Amino acid sequence: MKFSNLISMGRIIALLILVLGVIHDIATYTPLVQGGLSCLTPPNLRAMLYMSLVCGTSLILSGLIIYLQLKRIQEYPVVIDSTLLIGAFLALTGVFSVIYMFDNPFAWLALILNVLMFGIIYTISNHIKKQK
């Protein structure tokens, strides 16, 4: 696959990860509206809300950072290590999402997008390091 196609595909997947994070943050409040969290004590409810919002926000920020870094990764190859680190973080969160939420289709979507993102970043990283 051509390098420019890898970059384009990576940027599209990064945007999809960002959108998944937005959906996750919005969906955090769905159980509240439906009253499905009334069994939680107020401190536990706040902790659950915090963790859920941080999870969605980490997807938003990771997707945004990767999207921006992939745009200029050939000009500034120094960012490849940080991009690879974010990709590894995403892959790990994708795996854990399926482990902890096996029946959730969004967990599987997160796994697919995040592992695919890591694979693309890893391939880009190898391509850039071979050029040096």
Contacts in CASP RR format, 6 or more apart in sequence:
PFRMAT RR
TARGET T0000
AUTHOR 0000-0000-0000
METHOD contacts of the structure
MODEL  1
MKFSNLISMGRIIALLILVLGVIHDIATYTPLVQGGLSCLTPPNLRAMLY
MSLVCGTSLILSGLIIYLQLKRIQEYPVVIDSTLLIGAFLALTGVFSVIY
MFDNPFAWLALILNVLMFGIIYTISNHIKKQK
3 74 0 8 1.000
3 124 0 8 1.000
3 127 0 8 1.000
6 120 0 8 1.000
6 123 0 8 1.000
6 124 0 8 1.000
6 127 0 8 1.000
7 70 0 8 1.000
7 71 0 8 1.000
7 73 0 8 1.000
7 124 0 8 1.000
9 120 0 8 1.000
10 66 0 8 1.000
10 70 0 8 1.000
10 117 0 8 1.000
10 120 0 8 1.000
10 121 0 8 1.000
11 66 0 8 1.000
11 67 0 8 1.000
11 70 0 8 1.000
11 71 0 8 1.000
13 113 0 8 1.000
13 116 0 8 1.000
13 117 0 8 1.000
13 120 0 8 1.000
14 63 0 8 1.000
14 64 0 8 1.000
14 66 0 8 1.000
14 67 0 8 1.000
14 70 0 8 1.000
14 117 0 8 1.000
15 63 0 8 1.000
15 67 0 8 1.000
16 113 0 8 1.000
17 59 0 8 1.000
17 62 0 8 1.000
17 63 0 8 1.000
17 66 0 8 1.000
17 90 0 8 1.000
17 113 0 8 1.000
17 114 0 8 1.000
17 117 0 8 1.000
18 59 0 8 1.000
18 60 0 8 1.000
18 63 0 8 1.000
18 64 0 8 1.000
18 67 0 8 1.000
20 56 0 8 1.000
20 59 0 8 1.000
20 106 0 8 1.000
20 109 0 8 1.000
20 110 0 8 1.000
20 113 0 8 1.000
21 56 0 8 1.000
21 57 0 8 1.000
21 59 0 8 1.000
21 60 0 8 1.000
22 56 0 8 1.000
22 60 0 8 1.000
23 106 0 8 1.000
24 52 0 8 1.000
24 55 0 8 1.000
24 56 0 8 1.000
24 59 0 8 1.000
24 106 0 8 1.000
25 52 0 8 1.000
25 53 0 8 1.000
25 56 0 8 1.000
25 57 0 8 1.000
25 60 0 8 1.000
27 106 0 8 1.000
28 49 0 8 1.000
28 52 0 8 1.000
28 53 0 8 1.000
28 56 0 8 1.000
31 37 0 8 1.000
32 49 0 8 1.000
37 45 0 8 1.000
37 48 0 8 1.000
40 48 0 8 1.000
55 93 0 8 1.000
58 89 0 8 1.000
58 93 0 8 1.000
59 90 0 8 1.000
59 93 0 8 1.000
59 110 0 8 1.000
62 86 0 8 1.000
62 87 0 8 1.000
62 89 0 8 1.000
62 90 0 8 1.000
63 86 0 8 1.000
63 90 0 8 1.000
63 117 0 8 1.000
65 83 0 8 1.000
65 86 0 8 1.000
66 83 0 8 1.000
66 86 0 8 1.000
66 87 0 8 1.000
66 117 0 8 1.000
66 121 0 8 1.000
69 79 0 8 1.000
69 82 0 8 1.000
69 83 0 8 1.000
70 83 0 8 1.000
70 124 0 8 1.000
72 79 0 8 1.000
73 79 0 8 1.000
73 80 0 8 1.000
73 83 0 8 1.000
73 124 0 8 1.000
73 128 0 8 1.000
74 128 0 8 1.000
77 128 0 8 1.000
77 131 0 8 1.000
77 132 0 8 1.000
80 124 0 8 1.000
80 125 0 8 1.000
80 128 0 8 1.000
80 129 0 8 1.000
83 121 0 8 1.000
83 124 0 8 1.000
83 125 0 8 1.000
84 121 0 8 1.000
84 122 0 8 1.000
84 125 0 8 1.000
86 121 0 8 1.000
87 114 0 8 1.000
87 117 0 8 1.000
87 118 0 8 1.000
87 121 0 8 1.000
88 118 0 8 1.000
90 113 0 8 1.000
90 114 0 8 1.000
90 117 0 8 1.000
90 118 0 8 1.000
91 114 0 8 1.000
91 115 0 8 1.000
91 117 0 8 1.000
91 118 0 8 1.000
91 119 0 8 1.000
93 110 0 8 1.000
93 114 0 8 1.000
94 107 0 8 1.000
94 110 0 8 1.000
94 111 0 8 1.000
94 114 0 8 1.000
94 115 0 8 1.000
95 111 0 8 1.000
95 115 0 8 1.000
97 104 0 8 1.000
97 106 0 8 1.000
97 107 0 8 1.000
97 110 0 8 1.000
97 111 0 8 1.000
98 107 0 8 1.000
98 108 0 8 1.000
98 110 0 8 1.000
98 111 0 8 1.000
100 107 0 8 1.000
101 107 0 8 1.000
END
